[in-house]
Amino acid sequence: MTFIGDAMAAVVQGVEEVRALIGQPPVVVGGLAVMCRLSNPYRATTDLDVVDRLLGEVPQLQVLRAARGAKPVEPTSVLLPTAYGQVKVDVLEVRQVEIDQPSDDPGDRLHAVAHAWASDTATEVIIEVAPLSGAQVEVSALVAEPGPLVAMKLQAIMNRVAAKQGTDLQDIARLILDEQVRPNALAQLSSCDTSTAADIALHVDLWLVDRRLQAMRWIHDAGGTDLALDDLDLVAELLLSACARS
């Protein structure tokens, strides 16, 4: 996947910085992962989101904050310097106990499971960016698959400001409406654990069915004016079908 621009160059260079600091390819989620999966990326992103399953001796956030020139950002982020400027890295931590002893709250449960799923199934992607000035940047990262990305985005909506809610909803819609991405996304959702599928369906019902008009306003406010209610209804139908279990 190739991007253009200095802002994206900082994010992509941030992937390389994180990789060097933690000694392994980071698991990329969030906006960059969505743009890497779409056949036609529709937006830029200025932050880098990574998942840490906390399997190493030292948490990745601690390692990143100890880097030269790094600045901590509470609660779980860090500003890292790159050749193209600072990039904010959000480290999303998942503890095994959250998987072994699931929360009674479906949102908390989906947060943990979706991020663990994303980390455990991420695949290698070569990410390239052509900055407006300077040489092309190319890095390798483990990028979340579309099914887990949809699950993460659905769960994230609850705790976000309206602008971010619109972006999350738009990301979900575009992943499912993308003809090249949709088969893989739906296949992954169709084969995920039954309890996870039930939690995903619960969030689909909440945001894409019960609050569909509000969701549409948020999407339009976030720039997705080419999307209509019919698109949102189709996305909901496909997701609920994929999450149905006999």
Secondary structure, DSSP 8 states (H G I E B T S, - for coil): -EEESHHHHHHHHHHHHHHHHHTS--EEEHHHHHHHHSSS------EEEEEE-S-SSS-HHHHHHTSTT-EEETTTEEEE--TT--EEEEEEE--HHHHHS--SSHHHHHHHHHHHHHHHH-EEEEEEEE-SSS--EEEEEEE--HHHHHHHHHHHGGGS-HHHHHHHHHHHHHHHH-TTTHHHHHHHHHHS-HHHHHHHHHHHIIIIIITHHHHHHHHHHTT-TT--HHHHHHHHHHHHHHH---
